[in-house]
Amino acid sequence: MNGGPSGFNNAPVTRSFIVASAIFTVFSGIQGRADKLGLSYQDVYQKVNFLKIVESAFAFSSTPELMFGLYMLYYFRVFERQIGSNKYSVFILFSSITSILCEVLALALLKDSSLKFTAGPYGLIFASFIPFYLDIPVSTKVRVFGVQFSDKSFIYLAGLQLLLSSWKRSIFPGICGLVAGSLYRLNFFYIRKAKFPEFISSFFARLSWPSIRSMSATSTRNVMGSVPSYAVRPVEPNYPAPVPSTPEPLEASIATLVSMGFDRNSARQALIRARNDVNVATNILLESQSL
């Protein structure tokens, strides 16, 4: 199992979030503030520190948490490809804010001045486990010493490691993330229909433009290098090369859509209609599901 094509193709918001999380974590570590991050009763109800609350939503408290967290954020980019960057940005904002509010409520109920929740984007990570469980199918199963594992097991184990990394300091943020993901799934306040203004999507699209350009250039060079020399002759303007009406979809494109949770036959038919354009095919499949 994988998250689709390698890299951040069609996932600019995920890339920006991962970079921001890594930068916040490194800077907090350099400044010696990593152990001071995370919400506590004092930060919320005695001496409110909004900057610390925002920083704690991005920066991890330790290197192991950073490694496991960024790995899962990278894998979950599949959801941005599935629902689009705009709606995925709404998902990030909703899950982060809902998780923070849940943590604030938990601190109020516990009233433990010595308890400090661990820092990091736990809200987004564990909210993503809801669609991961419900929407991503199991493709392979193996048995190891009589115990059955699926191709999704490693993601669950990584999530469990992150959840238990700091015992109750990390368990509460993880549970709050699951609550946020469940509320999004239940379309709380019709959140799944919400979208940001187009200029925000355009901003992230511009951030991803260099990588897309370099990828396209590499792909073009590979294709041109594999074509015989006689096929690269100039084409007469009045005689354009014929375009097949029903091109056969590429296996890699079908695999990309299947990894997003779509049926293989439906993915193939959508790619035929979209002339092997994965983005257009994804929109076709999503529209058919909403009917």
Buried (B, 14 or more C-beta within 10 A) or exposed (E): BEBBBEEBBBBBBBBBBBEEBBEBBEEBBEEEBBEBBBBBBEBBEEEEBEEBBEBBBBBBBBEEBBBBBBBBBBBBBBBBBBBBBBBBBBBBBBBBEBBBBBBBEBBEEEEEEEBBBBBBBBBBBBBBBBBBBEBBEEEEEEEEEEEEBBBBBEBBEBBEBBBEBBEEBBBBBBBBBBBBBEBBBEEEEEBBEBEBEEEBBEEBBEBBEEBBEEBEEEEEEEEEEEEEEEEEEEEEEEEEEEEEEEEEBEEEBBBBBBBBBBEEEBBBBBBBBBBBBBEBBBBBBBEEEEE
